[in-house]
Amino acid sequence: MNLTLRTYQPTDANVIATWLKSEYLMRQWCADRYERFPVTPENMNSYHQQYIDGHNSVALTMVDDEEVIGYITLRVPNDDLLEQRIGFVIVDDSRRGKGLGKYLVSMAVDYAFRKLGAIKVSLGVFENNPAAIRCYESVGFRRVVRQETESYECLGETWNCIEMEILSHTVKKTPDSMTLTELWQLFPIILTLHQPQWREWAEDEIQVLSDILSAYSPIINHIGSTAINNIQAKPIIDILVEISPEADWRRVKTELETAGYICMSSTGNRMSFNKGYTPAGYAEKVFHVHIHAIGDNDEIIFRDYLNSHSEAAREYETLKLSLLPQFKNNRDGYTDAKTDFIKGVLYNAKNE
C-alpha cells in the first residue's frame, strides 16, 4: 500500500457515500449530523460547504495511490487552537480488517500535531462501536471522564459516547522530527537484489508527480541504483524532477507537502522530499524525490553510463556492499564514501 492523506475533494463523496450500507452504521458514523439515510454525495458536499471552512475545520481523504479508501474530519472545539477534535471517521467497507482505520487515525493525529499545532486530539465514540474503540486505543487514545455523558437519540434508542484523547508528548516521533541518529537507527541502509517492480513503482509515482506539478511542465526521471539494471540497491525509489529555475519554488514545496511528501531539505534551486517513512519504519514503497533546476541532472548521466557499462555497474555494486558493514546506520558516511567513484564515472561519461 502507498497511503497518503490529502484534502477532501467533492468527487470523493461519490465513493465515500457508498460505504454506509445501513442506517445503523450511518448513525454510528455521524449520529444526527445528517438527517436521513442514505447519505448522498450531494448531502456530503452540502454539509462541507456549510460546516467545513478549511481553517477551524478540515476534511481529509486517505488514498492508496489515487484510490479513495478513507475519510476523516478535524475541527477546533471551543476556540481552543491547541486542541483538534476528530469527527467523522470511515474507511472502505470492503477493506475492513486490514488495519486501515488505524492508519487513517494515526495519520490524522500526526497531521493535527505537526501541521495544525495541536497538543491534544480528542474524540467521542459510541459505546456500541467496540471495533472503533479498539482502533482508537491501538493508536494511543485513552478514555477520559466527563462531568456529563454525551448522548444521542438514534433509531429509537439512547446511545452514550465515550470520551477519548491523546496528547502530543505521548505519541512516537515522526521521521521529520527525529535527530539524524534516531533516523539512521530506525531506517538502516539495506541492500537487496534488483527487483523488477521497482520500475513499475517509479512509473506510477512519476505519474502522480506529473499530475501534482503539471503547471510547471516538469521533466521527471527514475534515477538512483533502483534504476540501474541488475545490481543490488536500497529498496528506495529515487526520482529526479527538473523544473524551471524561474518557477515559484515555494509554491512547489507547498503543493508537494500538501500531497503528503515530507521536505527534508531546501537550498537554492534544490529541494529533497521523501515519502514512505513512518514512525514504525519503512513503508512497503519508499520514495526520495529530488527537485532540481532544468539541466542539473548528473544523476541521469550516471544512471545511463552504468546501464551501458556493466563492468562499471558491478564495481559500483561491489563498492556499496563493502561499505555496508561500516555505514549501515550512517547514511551521510555511506554517501560520502561513494563520492569519488561517482565523480570518476561522471568524468568518464562526459568525456566519451
C-alpha positions in Angstrom: 0.0 0.0 0.0 1.0 3.6 -0.6 -1.2 5.5 1.8 -1.3 9.3 1.9 -3.7 11.9 3.4 -4.9 14.8 1.3 -7.5 17.5 1.4 -11.1 16.2 0.7 -12.3 16.8 -2.8 -16.1 17.0 -3.7 -15.7 14.0 -6.1 -14.6 11.8 -3.1 -18.2 11.8 -1.9 -19.2 9.6 -4.8 -17.1 6.8 -3.2 -17.4 7.6 0.5 -21.3 7.6 0.4 -21.3 4.0 -0.9 -19.6 2.7 2.3 -22.7 3.5 4.5 -24.6 0.3 3.9 -27.2 0.7 6.7 -28.7 3.4 8.8 -27.3 1.8 11.9 -23.7 2.2 10.5 -24.5 5.7 9.3 -25.7 6.7 12.8 -22.6 5.2 14.4 -20.6 7.3 11.9 -22.4 10.7 12.2 -25.0 10.5 14.9 -27.6 13.1 14.0 -25.4 15.3 11.7 -27.1 14.0 8.6 -30.9 14.0 8.7 -31.8 10.9 6.7 -30.5 7.7 5.3 -29.0 7.1 2.8 -26.4 9.9 2.7 -25.9 11.0 -0.9 -22.8 12.7 -2.4 -24.9 15.9 -2.6 -25.7 15.7 1.1 -22.0 15.3 1.9 -20.9 18.2 -0.2 -23.7 20.4 1.1 -22.5 19.6 4.6 -18.9 20.5 3.7 -20.0 23.8 2.2 -21.8 24.7 5.4 -19.5 23.4 8.1 -16.0 22.7 6.8 -14.2 26.0 6.4 -10.7 24.7 5.8 -9.3 26.6 8.8 -11.1 25.7 12.0 -12.4 22.6 10.4 -10.8 20.4 7.8 -11.9 17.2 5.9 -9.2 14.8 4.8 -9.2 11.8 2.5 -6.9 8.8 2.7 -5.8 7.4 -0.7 -3.9 4.4 -1.7 -2.1 5.9 -4.7 -5.2 7.5 -6.3 -7.9 5.2 -4.8 -10.1 6.7 -2.1 -10.1 4.4 0.9 -10.7 6.6 4.0 -12.2 9.8 5.2 -11.8 11.8 8.5 -12.6 15.3 9.8 -10.8 17.6 12.3 -12.1 20.7 14.0 -11.1 23.2 16.7 -13.5 22.8 19.6 -14.5 25.7 21.8 -12.0 28.0 20.0 -9.1 26.2 21.6 -6.4 26.2 18.9 -4.3 23.7 20.9 -6.9 21.0 20.5 -8.2 19.3 17.5 -11.3 17.1 17.6 -11.8 14.1 15.3 -15.3 13.9 13.8 -16.4 11.5 11.0 -14.1 8.5 10.6 -14.8 5.9 7.9 -12.8 3.5 5.7 -13.7 1.5 2.6 -16.0 -1.3 4.0 -14.6 -3.8 1.5 -11.2 -3.4 3.1 -12.1 -3.7 6.7 -9.9 -5.9 8.8 -6.7 -4.7 7.2 -5.8 -2.1 9.7 -6.8 0.9 7.5 -8.7 2.5 10.3 -5.6 2.6 12.5 -3.6 4.1 9.6 -6.2 6.7 9.0 -6.5 7.8 12.6 -2.7 7.8 13.1 -2.1 10.0 10.1 -4.9 12.4 11.2 -3.3 12.6 14.7 0.1 13.3 13.1 -1.5 15.9 10.9 -3.2 17.6 13.9 0.1 17.8 15.9 2.6 18.5 13.1 0.5 20.6 10.7 -2.1 22.3 12.9 0.0 22.8 16.0 -2.3 20.9 18.4 -1.1 19.4 21.6 -4.2 17.4 22.2 -6.6 15.4 19.9 -10.0 14.4 21.3 -13.0 12.4 20.0 -16.2 10.8 21.1 -17.2 7.3 20.2 -20.4 5.4 20.8 -20.3 2.6 23.4 -21.9 0.3 20.9 -19.0 0.6 18.5 -16.3 -1.7 20.1 -14.3 -2.0 16.8 -13.8 1.7 16.7 -12.9 1.9 20.4 -10.2 -0.8 19.9 -8.9 1.1 16.9 -8.5 4.4 18.8 -6.9 2.6 21.8 -4.4 0.9 19.4 -3.3 4.4 18.2 -2.8 5.6 21.8 -6.1 7.3 22.7 -7.1 6.9 26.4 -10.6 7.2 27.9 -11.3 10.3 30.0 -14.2 11.1 32.4 -16.5 13.9 31.6 -18.8 15.6 34.1 -21.7 14.9 31.8 -22.0 11.9 29.4 -22.7 13.0 25.8 -25.6 11.0 24.3 -27.8 11.0 21.2 -31.2 9.6 20.3 -30.6 7.2 17.5 -33.1 4.8 16.0 -35.4 5.0 19.0 -32.5 4.4 21.5 -30.2 6.5 23.6 -26.6 6.0 22.6 -23.9 7.1 25.0 -20.5 8.4 24.0 -17.1 7.5 25.4 -14.7 10.5 25.5 -11.1 9.8 24.5 -8.0 11.9 23.9 -4.3 11.6 23.0 -1.6 14.1 23.9 1.3 15.1 21.7 4.0 14.1 24.2 2.7 10.5 24.3 3.0 10.0 20.6 6.0 8.5 18.8 8.1 11.0 17.0 7.5 11.3 13.3 10.6 11.0 10.9 10.8 14.7 10.2 11.1 15.5 14.0 13.8 12.9 14.7 17.5 13.5 15.1 19.9 12.1 12.5 21.0 9.4 14.9 17.3 8.4 15.5 16.6 8.4 11.8 19.6 6.2 11.0 18.7 3.7 13.7 15.1 3.4 12.5 15.9 3.5 8.8 19.2 1.5 8.3 20.8 1.1 4.9 19.6 -2.2 3.4 20.8 -3.6 0.1 18.6 -6.1 -1.8 18.7 -7.8 -5.2 17.3 -5.9 -8.1 13.5 -6.1 -8.2 11.6 -5.7 -11.5 8.7 -4.0 -9.7 10.9 -1.0 -8.9 10.5 0.2 -12.4 6.7 0.0 -12.1 6.7 1.8 -8.8 8.8 4.6 -10.3 6.5 4.9 -13.3 3.4 5.1 -11.0 5.0 7.7 -8.8 6.2 9.7 -11.8 2.6 9.9 -13.0 1.5 11.1 -9.5 4.2 13.8 -9.5 3.3 14.8 -13.1 -0.3 15.4 -12.1 0.7 17.4 -9.0 3.2 19.5 -10.8 1.6 19.8 -14.2 1.6 23.6 -14.0 5.4 23.6 -14.0 6.0 21.3 -17.1 8.3 19.1 -15.1 10.9 16.7 -16.6 10.8 13.6 -14.4 13.2 10.6 -14.4 13.7 7.5 -12.4 17.3 7.7 -11.1 19.5 6.1 -8.4 20.5 2.4 -8.0 17.0 1.1 -8.4 17.2 2.5 -12.0 20.4 0.6 -12.8 20.0 -2.9 -14.2 20.9 -6.0 -12.2 22.7 -4.5 -9.2 21.8 -4.6 -5.5 20.3 -1.4 -4.2 18.5 0.2 -1.3 14.8 -0.6 -2.0 14.1 3.2 -2.2 12.9 4.7 -5.5 14.8 7.9 -6.3 13.1 10.3 -8.7 14.5 13.5 -10.2 12.1 16.3 -11.1 13.5 19.1 -13.2 11.6 22.4 -13.2 12.4 25.9 -14.5 14.6 28.0 -12.2 12.1 30.8 -12.7 9.2 28.7 -11.2 7.6 29.5 -7.8 9.7 27.1 -5.8 7.9 28.0 -2.6 4.6 27.0 -4.1 6.1 23.8 -5.4 7.2 22.9 -1.9 3.7 23.7 -0.5 2.0 21.6 -3.2 4.2 18.6 -2.6 3.8 18.8 1.2 0.0 19.0 0.8 0.2 15.8 -1.3 1.9 14.0 1.6 5.6 14.4 0.7 7.9 15.4 3.6 10.5 18.1 2.8 13.9 17.1 4.1 16.0 19.9 2.7 15.6 23.1 0.6 18.6 25.1 -0.5 18.8 27.3 -3.5 17.4 25.6 -6.6 17.4 22.2 -5.0 14.8 20.5 -2.7 14.6 17.0 -1.4 11.4 15.2 -0.3 10.6 11.7 0.9 7.5 9.5 1.2 7.2 6.1 2.9 9.0 6.8 6.2 6.7 6.1 9.2 7.2 6.1 12.9 7.3 2.3 12.7 10.0 2.2 10.0 9.9 1.8 6.2 6.5 1.5 4.4 6.2 -1.0 1.6 7.1 1.6 -1.0 9.6 4.4 -0.2 10.4 7.3 -2.4 13.1 10.1 -2.5 12.1 12.9 -4.7 14.8 15.4 -5.8 13.7 18.8 -7.2 16.4 20.4 -9.4 16.5 23.2 -11.9 16.4 22.1 -15.5 19.8 20.9 -16.6 21.0 20.0 -13.1 20.9 16.3 -13.9 24.2 14.5 -13.4 22.1 11.7 -11.8 20.7 10.8 -15.3 24.2 10.8 -16.8 25.4 8.5 -14.0 22.4 6.1 -14.5 22.8 5.9 -18.2 26.5 5.3 -18.1 26.2 2.4 -15.7 23.3 0.9 -17.7 25.5 0.8 -20.8 28.7 -0.2 -18.9 28.0 -3.4 -17.0 31.5 -3.7 -15.6 31.3 -0.2 -14.0 27.9 -1.1 -12.6 29.4 -4.2 -11.0 32.2 -2.1 -9.5 29.6 0.2 -8.0 27.7 -2.7 -6.5 30.9 -4.2 -5.0 31.8 -0.8 -3.5 28.3 -0.4 -1.9 28.4 -3.9 -0.4 31.9 -3.3 1.0 30.6 -0.1 2.7 27.5 -1.6 4.2 29.1 -3.1 7.4 30.7 0.2 8.4 27.9 2.6 7.4 24.7 0.6 7.9 23.4 3.3 10.4 25.3 6.3 8.9 23.7 7.4 5.7 25.9 10.5 5.3 29.0 8.5 5.8 27.8 5.9 3.2 27.1 8.7 0.7 30.4 10.4 1.2 32.3 7.2 0.8 30.8 6.8 -2.7 31.6 10.3 -3.9 35.0 9.6 -5.6 33.6 6.7 -7.5 30.6 8.7 -8.7 32.9 11.6 -9.8 35.0 9.2 -11.7 32.0 7.8 -13.6 30.7 11.3 -14.4 34.2 12.3 -15.7 34.3 9.2 -18.0 30.7 9.7 -19.2 31.2 13.4 -20.1 34.5 12.7 -21.9 33.3 9.8 -24.0 
